[in-house]
Amino acid sequence: MSEKSGILVVLVVFVVFLMVSICEGVSTRAIDRVRGKSVLDDGDFRVIEDFISTGVLELVRTKDFASIAKIRTTISGRASSKTQSAQTQYAEKFSEFSQKYISEAFNEAEKLTPPDHKFKITLNLLILVDVLEDLRLLDLAMNKLNDENKVIRYWAVHSITNSEILKQLNSTEAADLQLARDIVERLKGLIDKEGPEIIGLAAEFAGSINIREGEDLLVLAADSRIKEYADWTVDYELLDMTILKLLYDKISSGNQNKSAIANRFVQLLSYVMQRYIKGQDVLNDTRKSYLASVLVEIEKSCISKLLMAQSVIKNAIERENYIELLSEHSRLLGDETKAGELTKKLNTDYGKNPDGSKQTAPPILPEPPN
């Protein structure tokens, strides 16, 4: 066989191998063998590295959405060893190589054009970071928190706040606690810039992370919503059911920041009630339905536990009795003549009057814009 023919055969074999690899996805035979070993050696580490490097390359090259999801599952499903004795070795190397090759892929994505191509690859990499649930990869996600694309920002936030990451951060390891503080600080910088989807992720993280700074983030999220209510720019009012419940949980747990949290609870609840009453002629049915759902659920899950079981709000909404609802707002949250039952129970108020006395009435929600 001539040299030219030999080269052609090699090229054909290489192309066929490449096509099979791309069509069949990432090979798992070698990595599954390593996962079953009790002790790992340098050769096993090379298998782990090859698996991750090939998988990440496949992820960024594949255009079919179904295939991409399968590749992510293939990679994340092999993030741990099958044997307890090799778990520490295996997990350490898997994490190390994941950080290396996903980081390189992010860097390469930054150079890509057109923007749509860069967006798709960056998004797929972020979702992979999300499903791997590895603290070592969080820096890669945090680098995308200020991306110009809202979808990228959402998945960056999701990657650093998902339930498994939260569980790991709530450990007693000092390094994990510092990472938790760093995440909270980064999330604080997003609150006033983002919509309800990202604020919701940040609020839920804030409500569950076991550090004092988490309470500050939750207060900041509530403040952002309160401001949007005051401006009549609030969106997706159903989110406030979650935020009010998170505030209630903090109040019930006897945390050190109870005064600030209680203040936000009554202020946000007041604005939700006022918006529902004042917005009957300007809000669409979906918005009114959101507000009604928030009020009924908070009455059942929070107010009835703080005071006594009741359904006054629910009944008033069902009868469309806004006079009764306004009366209940004054009874619970106060007015110019007296403090509300909730504010007294929570030992909070709305600031000081000019004469130094406590302000018993919540701020009045401005009239809807014309």
N, C-alpha and C positions, 0 to 999 in steps of 0.2 A: 504494500500500500504506500502510495506516495506521501511525502510530508504534507502536501496541500490537502490530500484526502483525509489524512489523520487529523489535521487541524479542524477540518469541516465536521468530522465525526464528533470530536470533542465539543465543538460549538453546538451541534445539534443536541447532544446529550445534555449539555448545560442548559439550553433553552427549554428542553422538555422537562428537566428537573425543576427549573424555575416556574414553569407553567403549572406543574403538578403541585408545587409548594403553595403557589398563590391560590390555586383552585381548592386545594384540600385544607388550607389553613395551616396553623402552626402545629408542627409535629409534637406530640406529647409522650411518645414512647420512652425516650431517654430520661425526661424529667420525671416521669412516673416511676421509673426504676430507682432513681435517686431518692424520691420521696419515701420509698419503702425500705431504705437502708437504715441501719442502726447507728453507724458512724460514717462520717463523710470525709473524703480526701480531696486533694487538689483537682483530681480529674472530675469529681462530682461538682466542685465549684465551677469548673469550666462549662459543665452541662447546664447549670443554673444560669450562668451568664449568657450562654448561647441561646437558651430558651427565651430569656427576657429580651435580649437584643433583637432576635428574630421576631418575636411577638410585637414589640413596639414598632419595628420597621413595617411589619405587615399591617399594623393598625393605621399608620399614616399613609400607606399606599392604597389601601382598599377603599373603594368608593361605594360599594353596596352596603346599605345601612344594616341589613340583616347579618351580613358577614362581620361587620364591625362589632355589633353586639356580641356575636359568637366569640370573636377574638378576645374581647374584654373579659368574657366569662371564662374562657380558656386560661387566660393569664391569672386572673384573680382567684380562680378555683384551685390554683396550685401554689398559693402563697405560703402554705404551711406543709410541714412534713407529716407523713402518716405515722411515724414512730416518735414516741415521746423523747427517747434518748437523743435523737438528732434534731429535735425541734429548734433548740437555741442556735445551733450551727446553721441550720437551713434558713431559718427566719432572718438571721443577721445577713447572710449573703444575698438572699432574695431582696431584702430591703436595700442593701448597698447597691446592687446592680440595677434595681428599679430606679433608684435616685439618679444613678449615672446616665442611663439610657433615656429615661423620660426627660431629664434635664436637657440632654443633647437634642432631643426631638423638639422640645419647646424652642430652643435656640435656633434650630433650623427653620422652624415654622415662621419665625419672625422675619426671615429673609424671603419668604414666598410671595409671589404675586400670581394672579390678582388677589385682592383682599378676601374674596369669597373662599378661595383655596386655603388661605391662612386661617380664616375663621373656622372652617370645618376641621382642620387638623388640630388646632388649638382646643376646640370643643371636645373632640374625641380624647385627647390627652387628659383634659381636666376630668372627664367622666371616668377615665381609667384611674386617675388619682383618687377620685371619690370612692370607687368600688374597692380599691386596694386598702383603704382605711389604715394608712401607715403614717405615724407621726413624722417620720423622716421626710415625707414628701410634702408636708404642709407648706414649707417655704415656696415650693413651686406654685402652689395654688395662691398663696398670699401675693405673689408677684403679679397676679392677674386681677387683683381686687379693684384696681383703678382703670381697667381696660375700657376702651371707648365703646365696646359692644356690651349691651345690657345682658345678653344671654351668657356671655363669657363671665361677666361679673357674678351672675347668679350661680353658675356652677362652681366658681371659685369660692364663693361664700358657702355653698352647700358642702364642698369638699372639706372645709375646715370646721364645720359645725354639725356634721351628721352624727347619728346616735352612737356609733362605735367609737368615733374620735372623742366624743364627749365622755364616754365611759373611760377611755384611756387617760384623758386629761384630768379626770377626777381621782386619779390615783394619788398616792402620797409622795411620789417621786418629785424631788425638788425641781428637776429639769422640766418635767411635765407641767408643773404649776407655773413656772416662768413662761413656758410656751402658751399656756392658757391666758396669762396676763397679756402677752404680746398680741394674741388673737383678739382679745377684748378691746385693746387699744386701737387695733386696726379697724375693727367693726364700728367703733365709736365715730371714726372719721367718715363712715358711709351713711350714717343714719339720716342726716339732713339732705342727702343727695339722692336717695333711692326711693323706689316705690314700695308698695305693700309686700310684694313677694320677698324681697331681700330683707326688709324690716322685720317681717315675720320670722325668717330664719334666725336673724340676730336676736330677736326677743326670746325665742324659744331656747336658744343657746344660753342667753343671759339668765333665764329663769332656772336653768338646770346646772350650770357650772358652779362648783363649790368653792368659789373665791369671792371675796368682798367686792372686787371690781365688777363682777357680774351684775350685782344689784345696781350699780351706777349705770351700766349699759341698759338695763331694763327701764330705769327712770328716764334715760335719754330717749329711748324708743317711745315711751308714753308721752314725753314732752313734744316729740315730733308730731305725733298723732293729734295731741291737744291743739297745737298750733295750726295744723291743717283743718281741724274742725272750725277753729276761730276764723280762718280765712275762707271757709266754704270751698276748700280745694281737696278735702279728704277723698280718698278712693278706696274701694273695697272695704266698706265698714265692717264686714264680717270678721276681719282681722282683729278687731277690738274685743271680740269675745275671748280670743286667745290671750291678748295682752291683759285684760282685766282679770282673767283667771290666774295668770302668772303673778300679777300684783297681789291678788288675794292669797295665793299660796305663800308668798313671801311674808305677808302680814301674819298669816296663821302660824308660820314657823318660828315666830319670835326673833327675827333677825335684828341686827343692830341699826339698820337703816329704816326702821319701821315708820318714822315720822314722814320722811320724804316719800316713801312708797304709798302710805295711806293717803297722803295729799293727792298724789297722782290718780289713785283709784277713784276717789270721790269726784275729782275734777273731770277726768275722762268720762266717767259714768254720767255726770251732769250734762256734758256736751252731747253725748249720745242721745240722752232723753230729749234735750232741747232741740237737737237737729230733727229728731223724729216728729216732734210737735210742730216746729216751725216750717218743716220741709214738706208738709202734706200737699201743698199746691205746686211745688217746684221740683220735687224729686220724682224720678220714675219708679215704677212698681218694684223693680229689682232692688233699688237702693232702700226703699221703705221696708221691703221684706228683710233685707240684711239687718237694718236697725232694729226691727221688731224681734228678730231672732236673737240678737245680742241681748236686748233688754229682758226677754223672757228667760233666757238661759242664765243670765247673771242673777236675776231674781231667785231662780231655783237653786243655783249652785253656790252662790255667795251671800246674797242678802239674807236668805232664809236661814243660813247657818250663822251669820253674824248676829242677827236679831232673833227672829222667830219665823217659823214656816208661814209663808204667805203666797198669794197669787193675785195681788191687787193689780200689779202691772200687766200681767197676762190677761186678766179679765177686762181691764180698761182698753187694751189693744184690740181684743176680740170684739168689743162693743164699739170701737172707734170713739171712745169717750175721752177726748183730749183734755177736758176740764178736770176729770178725775185723775188723769195721768199727770197733769201739771200740779195738782194738789199733792199727789204722792211724791213728786219730785221735791216739793217744799218740805214735806214731812221727813223724808229720808235725808235730804242733802242741805236743808236749811233755806232761810230767806232773810229778809232785812230785820225781821222781828225776833227770830230765834234760831238756835242751832238745830241742825237736822239730827235724826236718830242715828244715822250712820256716822256722821262726823263726831257725835258725842261718844259713840261706841269705840271709834278708832282714835279718839283723842286728837283730832286734827281740826284745822280751820283753813281759811282762805287768805291768810295774811292779816295785816293790821289796818284799822281805820285811821284817819288823820289824827284822831284823839288818842290813839294808842290801844284802843279796845280791839278785841278779836273780830274779824270780819266773818259773819255767820252765813252770808249769802254767797253762793258760787258766782263767778263771773257770768254775766249775761252773754249768751251767744248772739252776735250781731244778726240783724235781719238778713235773709238771703239776698244776694246781689240780683239786680234787675236783669 
